[in-house]
Amino acid sequence: MDLVTLEIFHTVAAEGSVTRAAERLGRAQSNVTTRVQQLEEQLGVPLFLREGKRMQPTPAGEILRGYADRLLALAEEARQAVRPGQPTGLLRLGAMESTAAARLPGPLARLHAQWPQLVLELRTAPSRQLVEQVLAHQLDCALVAWPPPGLEPDAPVERTPVFTETLLLALPASHPPVARPADLRLDQLAAFAHGCTYRRMGEDWMRQAGGEPPRVLELASYPAILACVAAGRCAGVVPQSVLELLRTPPALQWVPLGTCDTVLVHRAGYATPAFAALQDTLLSNGDDTP
């Protein structure tokens, strides 16, 4: 069970297909199939359920996938650690949707210009899920709104404040003026999935209006949230930085909701030249405006 075989197994599990895994790895399909079969023979258990061309990990495959995440991440960390001062290799960064859109284009462009050999892989998700992926070695670091809802208070992550976001509660233009929660006439919130810190802040604010938590319409993007607010159905929480990206902001009512820190989190003890280069770039540009 060597690292090459683990990488092949991990890629097949991620892609759900030998064909797509072979394309991603630049290998022949027959080679990928053979390596997976050899691994199953060595371990003595099936790792995939084969449904036509679809490859679905078995329970044993899911267990191995977790170990593969950690082993491959540790191997990449070791490769980078023996070359201090040379940010190269792969860095897997997670970020909230709003941070990726409003805060990262400038810093990541500067990072690439300075260190073109560094390969950065970016994924987006709500804050709690991002922290969980960092702890599971599926990400190396992540930019999250702190504190994420539902996260264990003793989660072993280190964090560095990078940005401070001003949050706004978006309301339909026709809604009566709102100066405090008691003025609210809506009981539905358009927001991202569970684990989103901004969603929790919106729910907490709206709960003050009537004591009951709002009904939540889960959506996957800020344009969708703003569209639902404009239709008069609900409220929504939007960072000021995202609003400033819009060429023509929608004619809505905006109520200040407060501020929230965006922090860069990573596993305790994790340190590579690539991560240090990213952290330095973010901190030196932490006051950038969109």
LOTORLO-260936 format. One record per residue (C-alpha): residue number from 1; y, z, x. Coordinates in pm, 1 decimal. Example, Ala and Ser with C-alpha at 12.3 -4.5 7.8 and 13.67 -1.06 7.14 Angstrom:
<sites>
+-----+----------+----------+----------+
:   i :       py :       pz :       px :
+-----+----------+----------+----------+
:   1 :   -450.0 :    780.0 :   1230.0 :
:   2 :   -106.0 :    714.0 :   1367.0 :
+-----+----------+----------+----------+
</sites>
This chain:
<sites>
+-----+----------+----------+----------+
:   i :       py :       pz :       px :
+-----+----------+----------+----------+
:   1 :      0.0 :      0.0 :      0.0 :
:   2 :    280.7 :   -130.2 :    223.4 :
:   3 :    648.5 :   -175.5 :    142.3 :
:   4 :    617.2 :   -551.2 :     92.2 :
:   5 :    345.5 :   -503.3 :   -169.1 :
:   6 :    548.4 :   -229.1 :   -339.2 :
:   7 :    850.5 :   -458.9 :   -352.5 :
:   8 :    640.3 :   -733.6 :   -512.9 :
:   9 :    496.3 :   -487.4 :   -766.1 :
:  10 :    842.2 :   -345.2 :   -839.9 :
:  11 :    991.8 :   -690.3 :   -893.8 :
:  12 :    714.5 :   -796.8 :  -1131.2 :
:  13 :    764.3 :   -474.8 :  -1329.4 :
:  14 :   1140.5 :   -533.8 :  -1344.2 :
:  15 :   1116.2 :   -901.0 :  -1440.2 :
:  16 :    814.5 :   -868.8 :  -1669.0 :
:  17 :    686.2 :  -1199.0 :  -1535.0 :
:  18 :    509.1 :  -1326.6 :  -1224.7 :
:  19 :    703.2 :  -1652.9 :  -1249.7 :
:  20 :   1045.3 :  -1486.0 :  -1250.2 :
:  21 :    938.0 :  -1236.2 :   -984.0 :
:  22 :    820.6 :  -1518.6 :   -757.3 :
:  23 :   1152.7 :  -1700.1 :   -802.9 :
:  24 :   1349.8 :  -1385.1 :   -725.1 :
:  25 :   1141.8 :  -1306.2 :   -416.4 :
:  26 :   1117.8 :  -1664.5 :   -292.3 :
:  27 :    737.6 :  -1649.7 :   -292.6 :
:  28 :    462.6 :  -1863.5 :   -440.8 :
:  29 :    335.5 :  -1741.6 :   -779.4 :
:  30 :    -20.1 :  -1732.4 :   -644.0 :
:  31 :     89.5 :  -1500.6 :   -363.4 :
:  32 :    259.1 :  -1261.2 :   -607.4 :
:  33 :    -45.6 :  -1259.1 :   -836.3 :
:  34 :   -282.2 :  -1195.1 :   -544.4 :
:  35 :    -75.2 :   -907.6 :   -403.9 :
:  36 :    -60.7 :   -736.8 :   -744.1 :
:  37 :   -435.7 :   -777.7 :   -794.1 :
:  38 :   -505.4 :   -639.8 :   -445.2 :
:  39 :   -286.6 :   -337.1 :   -518.6 :
:  40 :   -473.0 :   -272.9 :   -844.9 :
:  41 :   -805.6 :   -294.2 :   -658.9 :
:  42 :   -684.6 :    -52.7 :   -389.9 :
:  43 :   -566.1 :    202.0 :   -645.7 :
:  44 :   -856.7 :    149.5 :   -881.3 :
:  45 :   -641.5 :    125.8 :  -1195.1 :
:  46 :   -476.8 :   -159.8 :  -1388.4 :
:  47 :   -100.5 :   -160.9 :  -1332.4 :
:  48 :     -4.9 :   -422.1 :  -1592.7 :
:  49 :    -97.0 :   -523.7 :  -1943.6 :
:  50 :   -114.5 :   -902.4 :  -1941.2 :
:  51 :      5.0 :  -1062.8 :  -2264.0 :
:  52 :     12.5 :  -1433.0 :  -2191.9 :
:  53 :    271.5 :  -1471.3 :  -1919.4 :
:  54 :    427.5 :  -1135.5 :  -2002.8 :
:  55 :    351.3 :   -847.2 :  -1764.6 :
:  56 :    401.4 :   -501.1 :  -1914.6 :
:  57 :    342.1 :   -195.3 :  -1689.7 :
:  58 :     59.0 :     32.8 :  -1798.6 :
:  59 :    112.7 :    412.8 :  -1796.5 :
:  60 :    -24.8 :    411.7 :  -1441.0 :
:  61 :    210.1 :    126.3 :  -1357.1 :
:  62 :    508.9 :    323.3 :  -1485.2 :
:  63 :    407.9 :    618.5 :  -1266.8 :
:  64 :    379.9 :    394.1 :   -961.6 :
:  65 :    711.4 :    230.7 :  -1051.1 :
:  66 :    886.2 :    566.8 :  -1018.3 :
:  67 :    736.0 :    621.4 :   -673.7 :
:  68 :    822.0 :    264.0 :   -574.4 :
:  69 :   1186.0 :    324.9 :   -670.5 :
:  70 :   1200.7 :    621.3 :   -435.4 :
:  71 :   1001.8 :    469.5 :   -149.0 :
:  72 :   1194.5 :    141.8 :   -145.8 :
:  73 :   1527.5 :    324.9 :   -169.7 :
:  74 :   1429.4 :    553.4 :    117.5 :
:  75 :   1317.8 :    256.5 :    327.4 :
:  76 :   1653.1 :     82.5 :    270.2 :
:  77 :   1836.5 :    405.5 :    355.4 :
:  78 :   1635.0 :    433.4 :    679.4 :
:  79 :   1708.9 :     72.0 :    778.0 :
:  80 :   2079.9 :    136.1 :    736.1 :
:  81 :   2076.8 :    479.9 :    901.7 :
:  82 :   1953.9 :    342.4 :   1236.1 :
:  83 :   2257.2 :    110.2 :   1250.4 :
:  84 :   2552.2 :    350.0 :   1212.7 :
:  85 :   2892.3 :    192.8 :   1173.5 :
:  86 :   2748.5 :   -136.9 :   1048.0 :
:  87 :   2761.3 :   -154.7 :    666.8 :
:  88 :   2486.2 :   -403.6 :    585.2 :
:  89 :   2188.7 :   -427.3 :    355.8 :
:  90 :   2176.2 :   -349.1 :    -15.6 :
:  91 :   2389.9 :    -97.5 :   -201.9 :
:  92 :   2309.6 :    -44.0 :   -571.7 :
:  93 :   2620.6 :     72.0 :   -755.2 :
:  94 :   2639.8 :    178.4 :  -1118.7 :
:  95 :   2959.8 :    192.0 :  -1322.2 :
:  96 :   3085.7 :    234.6 :  -1674.9 :
:  97 :   3178.9 :    -86.9 :  -1853.0 :
:  98 :   3549.4 :      3.1 :  -1844.7 :
:  99 :   3544.9 :     90.4 :  -1473.5 :
: 100 :   3367.7 :   -232.0 :  -1379.6 :
: 101 :   3624.9 :   -438.1 :  -1570.9 :
: 102 :   3948.8 :   -257.3 :  -1491.6 :
: 103 :   3901.6 :    -76.1 :  -1161.6 :
: 104 :   3645.1 :   -251.6 :   -943.3 :
: 105 :   3741.6 :   -620.2 :   -897.6 :
: 106 :   4012.4 :   -547.5 :   -638.6 :
: 107 :   3827.3 :   -286.7 :   -427.8 :
: 108 :   3499.4 :   -477.9 :   -431.3 :
: 109 :   3674.3 :   -798.1 :   -321.2 :
: 110 :   3827.6 :   -607.5 :    -28.8 :
: 111 :   3492.4 :   -450.1 :     55.3 :
: 112 :   3325.0 :   -791.9 :     66.7 :
: 113 :   3604.2 :   -938.0 :    280.2 :
: 114 :   3566.4 :   -659.4 :    536.1 :
: 115 :   3186.1 :   -634.4 :    531.1 :
: 116 :   3040.8 :   -971.3 :    418.9 :
: 117 :   2687.8 :   -870.7 :    523.7 :
: 118 :   2682.1 :   -588.8 :    268.6 :
: 119 :   2501.7 :   -691.8 :    -50.9 :
: 120 :   2629.8 :   -496.1 :   -351.2 :
: 121 :   2433.0 :   -489.8 :   -675.9 :
: 122 :   2634.4 :   -370.5 :   -977.9 :
: 123 :   2489.7 :   -238.4 :  -1305.9 :
: 124 :   2671.6 :    -92.2 :  -1605.8 :
: 125 :   2565.6 :    183.3 :  -1846.3 :
: 126 :   2703.3 :    501.7 :  -2008.2 :
: 127 :   2777.2 :    790.2 :  -1771.5 :
: 128 :   2473.7 :   1010.8 :  -1836.1 :
: 129 :   2230.2 :    721.9 :  -1797.5 :
: 130 :   2397.5 :    624.9 :  -1469.1 :
: 131 :   2355.4 :    974.6 :  -1326.2 :
: 132 :   1991.2 :    977.3 :  -1437.2 :
: 133 :   1935.4 :    643.6 :  -1261.8 :
: 134 :   2090.9 :    781.3 :   -942.4 :
: 135 :   1856.6 :   1081.9 :   -955.8 :
: 136 :   1558.4 :    851.1 :  -1019.6 :
: 137 :   1651.1 :    643.0 :   -710.0 :
: 138 :   1715.7 :    338.4 :   -928.5 :
: 139 :   2080.1 :    342.7 :   -814.6 :
: 140 :   2231.2 :    462.3 :   -488.2 :
: 141 :   2559.1 :    578.9 :   -640.7 :
: 142 :   2761.1 :    545.7 :   -959.4 :
: 143 :   3111.7 :    576.6 :  -1100.3 :
: 144 :   3098.6 :    797.2 :  -1408.8 :
: 145 :   3330.6 :    990.2 :  -1638.6 :
: 146 :   3278.6 :   1357.8 :  -1562.1 :
: 147 :   3111.0 :   1554.5 :  -1706.8 :
: 148 :   2854.9 :   1328.1 :  -1876.5 :
: 149 :   2726.0 :   1463.6 :  -2209.6 :
: 150 :   2373.7 :   1601.8 :  -2208.5 :
: 151 :   2350.0 :   1620.4 :  -1828.6 :
: 152 :   2185.9 :   1930.9 :  -1684.8 :
: 153 :   2463.7 :   2146.2 :  -1532.0 :
: 154 :   2266.1 :   2192.0 :  -1209.5 :
: 155 :   2190.5 :   1820.7 :  -1160.2 :
: 156 :   2159.6 :   1774.3 :   -780.3 :
: 157 :   2436.5 :   1518.1 :   -733.9 :
: 158 :   2744.8 :   1524.9 :   -518.3 :
: 159 :   3065.2 :   1383.0 :   -661.4 :
: 160 :   3402.3 :   1263.6 :   -536.1 :
: 161 :   3698.8 :   1208.6 :   -772.9 :
: 162 :   3823.9 :    850.7 :   -750.5 :
: 163 :   4028.1 :    761.5 :  -1061.1 :
: 164 :   4192.5 :    941.2 :  -1350.4 :
: 165 :   4182.4 :    753.2 :  -1679.5 :
: 166 :   4425.9 :    799.0 :  -1968.5 :
: 167 :   4234.2 :    771.0 :  -2294.5 :
: 168 :   4371.0 :    645.5 :  -2626.3 :
: 169 :   4233.7 :    674.5 :  -2977.8 :
: 170 :   4267.2 :    331.9 :  -3140.5 :
: 171 :   4331.9 :    330.4 :  -3515.9 :
: 172 :   4389.1 :     47.5 :  -3765.2 :
: 173 :   4752.7 :    -58.9 :  -3785.4 :
: 174 :   4757.1 :     27.5 :  -4156.1 :
: 175 :   4648.5 :    388.0 :  -4098.1 :
: 176 :   4914.5 :    651.9 :  -4174.0 :
: 177 :   5079.8 :    796.4 :  -3860.6 :
: 178 :   4861.0 :   1044.1 :  -3672.7 :
: 179 :   5008.2 :   1334.1 :  -3477.0 :
: 180 :   4706.1 :   1566.5 :  -3486.7 :
: 181 :   4338.3 :   1549.4 :  -3593.2 :
: 182 :   4419.6 :   1677.5 :  -3942.4 :
: 183 :   4616.7 :   1354.5 :  -4007.0 :
: 184 :   4308.0 :   1137.1 :  -3959.0 :
: 185 :   4176.3 :    953.7 :  -4265.2 :
: 186 :   3868.1 :    795.5 :  -4105.4 :
: 187 :   3522.8 :    944.2 :  -4050.8 :
: 188 :   3363.0 :    670.9 :  -3838.5 :
: 189 :   3390.3 :    611.4 :  -3465.0 :
: 190 :   3308.4 :    283.3 :  -3289.2 :
: 191 :   3167.0 :    374.1 :  -2948.6 :
: 192 :   2907.2 :    310.8 :  -2681.9 :
: 193 :   2556.8 :    461.7 :  -2690.9 :
: 194 :   2469.9 :    827.5 :  -2642.3 :
: 195 :   2553.3 :    943.3 :  -2290.3 :
: 196 :   2908.7 :    804.1 :  -2296.2 :
: 197 :   3165.4 :   1070.4 :  -2202.6 :
: 198 :   3446.6 :    889.0 :  -2385.7 :
: 199 :   3236.3 :    882.3 :  -2702.5 :
: 200 :   3185.0 :   1257.1 :  -2679.2 :
: 201 :   3559.2 :   1314.0 :  -2635.0 :
: 202 :   3631.2 :   1097.5 :  -2941.0 :
: 203 :   3369.5 :   1281.5 :  -3146.1 :
: 204 :   3510.8 :   1620.5 :  -3042.8 :
: 205 :   3866.4 :   1515.5 :  -3137.3 :
: 206 :   3762.8 :   1369.5 :  -3473.3 :
: 207 :   3549.3 :   1674.9 :  -3555.1 :
: 208 :   3870.9 :   1878.5 :  -3558.0 :
: 209 :   3988.2 :   1674.0 :  -3857.7 :
: 210 :   3724.6 :   1804.1 :  -4098.2 :
: 211 :   3470.2 :   2010.7 :  -3911.5 :
: 212 :   3198.6 :   1745.9 :  -3936.5 :
: 213 :   3107.4 :   1503.8 :  -3656.0 :
: 214 :   3206.8 :   1143.0 :  -3730.7 :
: 215 :   2954.2 :    875.1 :  -3812.4 :
: 216 :   2911.3 :    655.9 :  -3504.7 :
: 217 :   2885.3 :    278.4 :  -3499.9 :
: 218 :   2723.3 :    199.6 :  -3164.8 :
: 219 :   2856.6 :   -113.6 :  -2995.2 :
: 220 :   2816.0 :   -264.1 :  -2649.3 :
: 221 :   3167.5 :   -375.9 :  -2552.6 :
: 222 :   3534.4 :   -288.8 :  -2587.4 :
: 223 :   3619.6 :   -620.3 :  -2760.1 :
: 224 :   3362.7 :   -533.6 :  -3028.2 :
: 225 :   3505.2 :   -181.0 :  -3062.8 :
: 226 :   3861.0 :   -312.1 :  -3099.2 :
: 227 :   3749.6 :   -572.4 :  -3353.2 :
: 228 :   3591.2 :   -304.7 :  -3572.2 :
: 229 :   3902.4 :    -87.1 :  -3545.3 :
: 230 :   4124.7 :   -382.5 :  -3639.9 :
: 231 :   3905.6 :   -445.6 :  -3944.3 :
: 232 :   4004.3 :   -102.0 :  -4072.0 :
: 233 :   3656.1 :     46.2 :  -4062.4 :
: 234 :   3680.1 :    305.6 :  -3787.3 :
: 235 :   3851.3 :    459.0 :  -3485.7 :
: 236 :   3769.7 :    388.4 :  -3121.9 :
: 237 :   3831.5 :    538.8 :  -2778.0 :
: 238 :   3978.7 :    299.6 :  -2521.3 :
: 239 :   4100.9 :    368.3 :  -2165.7 :
: 240 :   4460.8 :    266.2 :  -2100.4 :
: 241 :   4340.5 :     60.6 :  -1802.0 :
: 242 :   4123.0 :   -155.6 :  -2030.3 :
: 243 :   4408.5 :   -207.9 :  -2275.0 :
: 244 :   4629.2 :   -328.3 :  -1990.4 :
: 245 :   4378.1 :   -601.5 :  -1909.4 :
: 246 :   4434.5 :   -769.2 :  -2245.2 :
: 247 :   4679.2 :  -1057.1 :  -2246.6 :
: 248 :   4766.9 :   -987.2 :  -2609.2 :
: 249 :   4674.2 :   -630.4 :  -2709.5 :
: 250 :   4575.2 :   -598.9 :  -3076.2 :
: 251 :   4833.7 :   -459.5 :  -3317.1 :
: 252 :   4675.6 :   -117.1 :  -3359.1 :
: 253 :   4797.5 :    239.4 :  -3369.5 :
: 254 :   4738.7 :    425.3 :  -3041.2 :
: 255 :   4707.2 :    804.4 :  -3025.7 :
: 256 :   4695.8 :    985.5 :  -2686.2 :
: 257 :   4358.2 :   1153.1 :  -2645.3 :
: 258 :   4389.0 :   1305.3 :  -2297.6 :
: 259 :   4269.6 :   1220.9 :  -1948.2 :
: 260 :   3929.5 :   1208.6 :  -1783.0 :
: 261 :   3829.7 :   1189.2 :  -1417.0 :
: 262 :   3608.3 :    908.6 :  -1290.4 :
: 263 :   3394.2 :   1035.3 :  -1003.1 :
: 264 :   3164.9 :    868.1 :   -751.3 :
: 265 :   2826.7 :   1043.7 :   -766.3 :
: 266 :   2531.2 :   1020.1 :   -529.6 :
: 267 :   2217.2 :   1216.1 :   -450.2 :
: 268 :   2263.5 :   1522.8 :   -232.0 :
: 269 :   2217.8 :   1421.0 :    130.3 :
: 270 :   2240.7 :   1046.6 :     67.3 :
: 271 :   2446.9 :    884.5 :    342.9 :
: 272 :   2446.7 :    525.5 :    469.8 :
: 273 :   2710.8 :    307.6 :    637.2 :
: 274 :   2721.1 :     90.9 :    323.2 :
: 275 :   2790.3 :    389.5 :     98.4 :
: 276 :   3054.6 :    521.8 :    339.2 :
: 277 :   3229.8 :    182.7 :    338.1 :
: 278 :   3233.3 :    174.5 :    -42.9 :
: 279 :   3361.3 :    530.4 :    -67.5 :
: 280 :   3638.8 :    466.4 :    186.2 :
: 281 :   3745.7 :    151.8 :      0.6 :
: 282 :   3756.8 :    328.0 :   -336.6 :
: 283 :   3947.3 :    628.6 :   -203.1 :
: 284 :   4201.9 :    415.8 :    -19.3 :
: 285 :   4263.7 :    220.5 :   -340.7 :
: 286 :   4213.4 :    499.9 :   -593.7 :
: 287 :   4568.6 :    462.1 :   -718.2 :
: 288 :   4540.6 :     88.9 :   -780.4 :
: 289 :   4648.8 :    -20.9 :  -1124.8 :
: 290 :   4475.4 :   -306.0 :  -1306.7 :
+-----+----------+----------+----------+
</sites>
